[in-house]
Amino acid sequence: MLKLNLQKLFRLHGIQNPGNYLFSRGISNRGTAYNLAGGKVKYPNTTHIEALCKIFDCTPNDLFEWTPRNEDEKQLRLNELAPKETPDVLSTLRGVHSSKIIEFSKKIEELKKTSFEN
């Protein structure tokens, strides 16, 4: 079953108030933003998918996850969209000394510069 899963992106980006975040970044209707953030939209339209990809600088594959319904479906390429463990960045950083967070931030900036070169 294919489903929209924005929770992993919210965790990765450390977003505390997803509805407001989406609304403030281009989902033009506040109710839609909150419904998307709350996982209440089962069939997002292409306009929303495009907006979400722009907001998170990602592809549609990053927005969806797929769970096979039976053993036969486990062989399909859709398994590339199977749920994966997603770290909670804010929880991970709690308790880390500020000097290490600065180092970590610099490493992330380096990764961002090289992420599209490969």
N, C-alpha and C positions, 0 to 999 in steps of 0.2 A: 504494500500500500504506500503510495507516494503522498507525502504531506509537507506542508510548509512548516519549517521549524526555525523561528527567529530567535528562540531563547539562547541557542548556542552563540549567536552573534552578539546578543546583548551581554552575555557573560564574558566573551572574549574582549569586548570593547569596554567593559566595566560600566555599562549603562545601568543606572539606578532607576530611572523613570522612563521606561521604553515608550509609552504613549506620547508623552510630551516630547521626547527625543525625536520620534518620527514626525510628529506634527511640526516641530520647529525646523525640520530639515526637508520639508517638501511634500509630505503627505497632506494634501490640502484640506481634508475634512478631519476634524478632531475625532469624531466617532470612528471613522475608518482607521485612523492611526491607532486608537485604543483597541479596536477589534483585531487589527493585525498584531499588535504587541501582545495581546492576551490570547492569541491562538484561536480566535473565534472565526476567522475567515478560512473556510475550507477550499474555496475556489477563487484565489486571487486573480484579478484580471491582469493583462499584460502591462497596462499602465502602472499598476502597483508594483509588479515584478521589476520593471525597468527603474522605477523610482527607488526601490529598495537596493537594487544593484548599484545605483549611483550613490546612495547614502553610505553604503558599506564598502564601496569600491570593490565589488565582487562580481561573480557570475551567478546565473540562476542555480547552478549546481550547489552553490554555497547556501542557498536559501531553503533547499528541500532535502529531505531524507526519505529513504525508502526502506520498508521492512517487507521481506518476502512472506507470502502467505503459506507457502508450502515448500517442500524440498526441491521440486522442479524449478521453482523461481529463484532458488539460490544460485543457479548457474548463469543467470542473466547478467548482462553488463550493468543493469540498474543497481547491482550490489555495490557499485562504486559510491552510491549515495546512501549506503547503509549508515545508521547512526554510529558516530565515533565519540569517544570520551572528549569532552570539551573542558579545558581548564577554566576555572574562575580566576581571572587575572587579579582582581582586587584581593580576594582571599589569599592568593598565593603571595602577594606582596606584603600582607600584614605581618608585622614582626621582623621584617627585613630592615637592616640599618640603612639610613638615608643615603650614605655614600655608595652602598651597593645598588640602590635603586637608580642612582645617577648613572652608574656604570651600565646597568641593565638598559636604561633608556638610550644611552649612546649606542649600544649594540643593536637595539631595535631600529634606530635611525639608519645604521649601516645596512641592516637587512632590507629596509624599505628602499634604499638606493639601489640595491643589487637584485631585488626580487623580480624585476622584469627583464633582466639581462639573460637569464637562463632559459 
